[in-house]
Amino acid sequence: MDPQDAEVEQAVSTGSLPGRERVGALVLDAYERAKAATGGTVAGYIPALAGADPELFGVSVAGVDGRVHAAGDAAVPFTIQSVSKAFVYALVCEALGHRAVAERVGVDNTGLAFDSVIAIELNGGSPMNPMVNAGAIATTALVPGSGPAGRWEAIRAGLSAFAGRPLALDEEVYDSEAATNRRNQAIARLLQSHGRLDADPPAAVDLYTRQCALLVSARDLAVMGATLADGGTNPVTGRRVVSPEVCRDTLAVLAANGMYQRSGEWLFEIGLPAKSGVSGGIVAVAPGKGAIGTFAPRLDAAGNSVRGRHAVAHLSRTLGLNLFASRVHAAAG
Ligand SMILES: NC(=O)CC[C@H](N)C(=O)O
């Protein structure tokens, strides 16, 4: 066996990432290979996102030891969009507990697109899970705080604690989505009509639209994910954000729903809980080891970043992160 493969094999069996140099080389390798993927299209339904540079591409890995690796455009800011759903869900679980949020929002996949209306009707008014728009709006409506400003501050401060630095709002993207998000407005009204929304629908959608417009980088996503991998303590700042139980619950929900109707295929091929967003971000988490953050705006039909998927697949394989694999596998199959 190649000595470098032996190092990864050794790391996998001890439940950690390989050494710094090896991880750095594999991040660069994943970046170079995934850059060759040119499929997919930039999301156009939010006007301010339609003009994103399709060539941007960044990859980052953060370990639970606090080491962060990056390649390409890993420091370029973009709006977090649906990746926020994972972290707002964790904050709400921390505040309200395992049972209350599961009963209110659910944990099962819809098998339908992230902005599906019919999924609500087919399921008796249930928002189904916190990773689709209906469930995310219902989850955001549960964020505690005094008034809209207090709840917004709780979300901004909570996501900043995950990232380990203060996150700012992209006013242009927020304004653009707030002016055009009639479908999300309709979803919130529909949930209300079924008695499944704990807030005024326009207020809940406004808060959700704001959380989606927070600016992050691929590096931030890696650190945010590594906080979930580390049982809720940010490995860079050393600050506790949520409990280990909340991380466990959040990662289970990500595994089932984080990549929408493609979550099963993603788990089958890549084997990690992950969350994607329509601006092109992906966070993938290896519990107890670390996380991968990627950014590349071109998306597949389900709304998942094409280059991001390639990069995460490669890193999952070469770092031996697949949760279902008992040893490192060189290729799919
Ligand atoms: N998939 C996504 O990233 C969707 C987020 C976006 N803000 C929306 O609600 O449509």
The ligand as an SDF file (V2000), in Angstrom:
LIG
                    3D

 10  9  0  0  0  0  0  0  0  0999 V2000
  -32.5710   26.3850   -2.0190 N   0  0  0  0  0  0  0  0  0  0  0  0
  -32.3650   27.5710   -1.5350 C   0  0  0  0  0  0  0  0  0  0  0  0
  -31.2210   27.9590   -1.2740 O   0  0  0  0  0  0  0  0  0  0  0  0
  -33.5660   28.4440   -1.4050 C   0  0  0  0  0  0  0  0  0  0  0  0
  -33.3160   29.6850   -0.5810 C   0  0  0  0  0  0  0  0  0  0  0  0
  -34.0630   30.8900   -1.0740 C   0  0  0  0  0  0  0  0  0  0  0  0
  -33.8470   31.9810   -0.1720 N   0  0  0  0  0  0  0  0  0  0  0  0
  -35.5520   30.5830   -1.2220 C   0  0  0  0  0  0  0  0  0  0  0  0
  -36.2560   30.6420   -0.2840 O   0  0  0  0  0  0  0  0  0  0  0  0
  -36.0200   30.3020   -2.3020 O   0  0  0  0  0  0  0  0  0  0  0  0
  1  2  1  0
  2  3  2  0
  2  4  1  0
  4  5  1  0
  5  6  1  0
  6  7  1  0
  6  8  1  0
  8  9  2  0
  8 10  1  0
M  END
$$$$
